[in-house]
């Protein structure tokens, strides 16, 4: 039986590669220092002391210079490796669209440099001057091309769906909020401003739901289509004209909606909690119909009095449950035996949950002229 191969330790391989690079730099600088160092030392000595008599030997001059060259090369190698590592990490974090832009800019600069080398060769200039001029022009042209590509990112195919446009105020509707139907009433009340946009893939999802074999889903889909027809007749609404900014890349409807909102600079109108969270994490403005409904509920405080019809039994023993006009649940302690009756209750506690407020209350007691506490008089419906 063949033994399994041991996994390759990437950190050790990386360290060995670094040591090899340091060694190459050290050998190179040691060679340069050893060959040219004694000559330079002699020239410097003669410039400082006119009667300088050099005593060049391997032990006293060349060997120390070689050792110095090793240390300098090692330091230079570590510096170069550090620079390339930082550049590599930043390059890995860079979006692919930015990489393409930088590559196009650099390639354009190199092509322009090839043309200018031929042009500058016609002038009586030395090779160093021609090289410096050509390099400078290549860098300038590359920077100009990169800047020009950045300025028209919204039109470039490799930036499609990734560019955050300026906020336009376009309201993008998702499938759930259309089926819900309350968005029509909110728009009629004037709380939704600007153009309303329905992506084609949202409309296709609505049609798919409307054609479902399940009766409930089919009714929901048809209601959504009816709501869209009403909104289209009363408001300025576009359908599918901007979907090219969020092309289908195998993602779901929610991901495409977020990309579309980023590209259009629009706002998402939804009642989907998960879509709300995902869009908010990507700095997309979300108008949540459920949040609007919660904010419009009356503010109830402890010790406040109200009249409640107790309609059913609560989860805990002895509790009764009633509802406010806006649908807020009110839990009445010891209200089970009063189901079907309307009582004056006093609020004891208000708890805010993700789905709204939960109110706890007790049946109000009033004190008669004889000093004894009496419960409120029940009123049956």
N, C-alpha and C positions, 0 to 999 in steps of 0.2 A: 504493500500500500504506500502510495507516494505521500510524503510528509507535506503538510501545508507550508507554504512560504511565509516567512515572517513579514509583517507589514513594514513598509518603508517609513522610517522616521523622518518626516519632512523637516523638522527643526534641525536635526543633525545634518541633513543634506544641505540646508540653507546655510548653516554655520560653516560647513566645509567649503561651500562656494565663496562665502565672504572671505575666508582665510586665503583661498586661492587668489582672489582679486587683490587682497592686501599684499600677498607675496609678489604678484606681478608688478604692482606699483613700486614695491620696495626694491626689487631687482633692477627695475628700470632707472629709478632715481639714484641708486647706489652706483650703477654703471656710469651715469652721467657725471655724478660727483667725482668718481674715481678717475675718469678720463680727463674731464675738463677742469676739475677743481684745482689741481696743482698749478695749471697755467694761469687761472684767474687769481690764485693767491699770489703768485709771482708778480702779476701785473698790478695788483692792488698795492703790494709792498713797495714796488718801484715808484708808484704815484705818491705814496705817503712819505717814503724815505728815499732821497736821491742816491744815497750810498748803500742801498739795500742789496745784500748779497744772499740770494736764496740758497737754502740748504735743503733741497727736496730729496726726501727718501720715502720708501714705502711705509716704514714704521711710524715716522714722525708726522707725515703729511697725508699720504694717500689713504692709509688705513682709517685714521679718524674721519676723513671725508667720506669714505665708504660707509662707515657706521652711521654718520650723520645722514647720509643719503637713505639708508635703510629706515631710520626713524621718520624722516620727512616723507618717504614714500608710503610707509604704513599709515601715517596720519592722513595723507592725501587720499589714499585708498578708502579709509573709513569715512572721510568726508564725502567723497563721490558716491559711495554706496548708500550713505544716509540720505543724500539728496535724491538719488534715484528711487529709494524705497518710499520716501514721502511723496514723490511724484507718482509712483505706481499706485499707492493707496488712494490718492486723490483721483487718479485716472479711473480706478475701479469704481469709485463712488459716483463718478460723472455719468450722467444719463447718456444713453446711446445716441440720442439726437444731437447733443453737444459734441460728442466725439466725431460724428459725421461732419458737422460744421467746421470743426478745427482741422479735420483731414482735408476737406475741400479747400479751405483757406491756405493751408501749408502747401498743398499740391499746386495751387495757382501761383503762389510765391516762387516755388522752384521752377515752374515753367517760364515765368517771367524772367527769372534770373538767367536762364539759358539764353533767352533772347538778348538780354542786355550785355551778356559776356561778348557775344558777337558784335554788338553795337559799339561797346567801349574799346574793342580791339582795333577799331579803325582810328582811334586817337593816339597820339604819342604819350601814352601813360605807362608807368611800370606795372608789373604784375600785382604787386601788393596793393597799389591804389585801386586797380581794376577790381581786385577781389573784395576790398572793403566797400567800394561803391556798389558792387553787385549784391553783396550780402545785405547792406543797408536797404537797398531798394526792394529786395526780396522780402525782408521783414515788414517793410511798410506796406507793400502790396498785400501780403498775407493778412496783416491786421485790418486793412481796409475791407478786404473781402469778407472776413469774419464779422466785422461790424455791420456790413451791408446785409449779410445773411441773417444776423440777429434782428435787424430792423424790420425784416419782412418774414418773421418766423411763422406768423399765422397762415401764410400762403405756401409754405414749404411742406412737402408731403411727409418728411421724416419728423416734423414737429406736430403733425395733425393729432388733435386730442390731448396734447400735453402742454400747450401754451395757455396760460391763464390770461384771458382777455380782460380788458377794462370792464368794469361792472356796467351792464347795459340795462338791468332791471327787467329783462325778459323772464316771465314766469313759466317754468317747465313743469308740466303736470305728470305725475306717475300714475300707474294703473290703479292702485288702491284708492287714491284720492278721487279719481273719476268715478269708480264704482260706488264709493261712499256717498257721493251726491251733494254733500254739504258745501263743496267748493263753489257750486253754482249760486247758492244763497249768499255766500261770503262775497263773491264777485259782484252780485247784484247790489249788495249793500255798499259797494265802493271800497272794500278793504283790500282788493287786489288791483294794483295799478300796473300800467305798462302792457306790452304785448303778451299774449298767452300763446305758449307753444306746446304742441303735442307731437312727440317723436313718432315716426312711422312704426318703429318696433313696439311702441306702447299700443298703438292702434291695432297692430297685428295680434298682440297678446289679448286685447279685448275681444277681437273677433274669434280668437281661438276659444276663449272662455264662453262666448255667446253660442258657439257651436258644440259645446260639451254635451255629453250624454247624460250627465248629472243634472237633474232638474233645477236644483238650487244654484249651481254654478252658471247654468244657462240663463237663469233669470238675472243674476248679478251682472253677467256680461252684457245682456241686452239693456239693462238699466244704465250701465256705463255708456253705451253707445247713444242712448236717448239723451243723457246728460250732455254729451259732447255736441249733439245736434242742436240742443237748446243754446249752449254757450256759443256755438259758431254763428247762430242767428242773431245774437245780442251783443257779442263782443268781438274785438279784433283778434282773431286767432289764426295761427299758421300751423300746418301739419306737414311734417317730414322734410321741410326745405333745408334744414341745417344738419341732417343726419350724417352727412359726409365727415363732419368733425368728430364723430364717434363711431367709426367703422366697426363692423363686427369682427372681433379678434378672438372669438370663442368665449367671451365673457357673458355674464348674465345681464338682464335688463337693468338691475341696480347699478352695476359697474359702468355700463354705457351711459346711464343717466348722469352719473357724477362726472364722467369725462366730458359729456356734452355741456354740463353747467360750467365747468372750468373753461372750456373752449369758447363758449358764448358770453361768459361773464354774467350768467343768469342766476336766478334763484329757483331752488327746487320747492315745489308745493307738494306736500305729502302728508300722510298720517301713519306712515310705516316707521316704527321706532328704530329698527335696525338700519334702514336707509338713512334716517336722520343722523344716527351716530357716525356712520361711515362718511357721509358727506361733511359733517362738522369737522371730523378729523382732517379732512383735506381742504379746510377753509372755504367750503361752499356754504353760502347763506341758505338756510332752510326755513320755510314757512310751514309749520306743522299745524294742521287744522285742529288736532286734539289739544295742542297747547293753547290755541286760541279759545277753544271751548272751555278749558279749565280756567283760563284767566277771566272769563266772563261769568263764572259761577259766583253767587253772592257770598260775601265774606261773613261767615258765622263765627261768633265768639262764645266762649264759655259763659254760662249764666244767662244766655239769651233765651227768650221764650218764643215758642212757635207752636203751630197747630199741625199735627201729623196724623194721617190715617194709617193705622197699623195693619199691614196687609198679609204678613206671613210670619212664620216662626224663624228665629235667628239660629246661628250655628251653636251657640252656647245654651246651656239649660236655662229656661225661663225667659230668654230674650225674644223680643218682637222686632220686626223690621218694617220701616216705612220709607218713603222716598219724597224728596223735595220735587218741585215742578221741573227742575233742570236734570233730574235723575240722580242726584246725590243721595247715597244711602244713609239712613238714620237708624241706628241700633238703639232700641229702647230697653233698658233693664227692667225685668219683671213685666214685660209687655206681652208675653205669650198668651196670657189669659184674656187679653183685650183685643185679640185679632178680630178685624172687621169693625173696630170702633175708632172714632176720631177723638184724640185727647190733646189737651194742652201739655206740652212737655218743656223741660228746661235743659239746655245743653250743658253737659258736664265735661266733655273733652272733644277736641277736634284733632284728627291725625291726618297729615298730608302723605299720600302714597303716590306711586308712579302713575296710577290710573285716576287719581283725583283725591278728593277729601272724603274722610270717613268720620261721621259724626256720631258721638255717643250721647244719649240723653236719658232722662228719667221722667216719669209721669209727674207733672207738677202737683204739688199739694197746696191747697189754700186753707187758711185758718178762718173758721166761722166765728160768729159772735160769742159762742160759748167757750172759745179758746181751744177747741179740739181741731186737729188737722184733718182735713177732708181732701180726698183726691178729686181731680177735675171730673166734671160730669161727662160721661161717655155720650158720644153722638153716633148712632149707627147709620150706615148708608143703605 
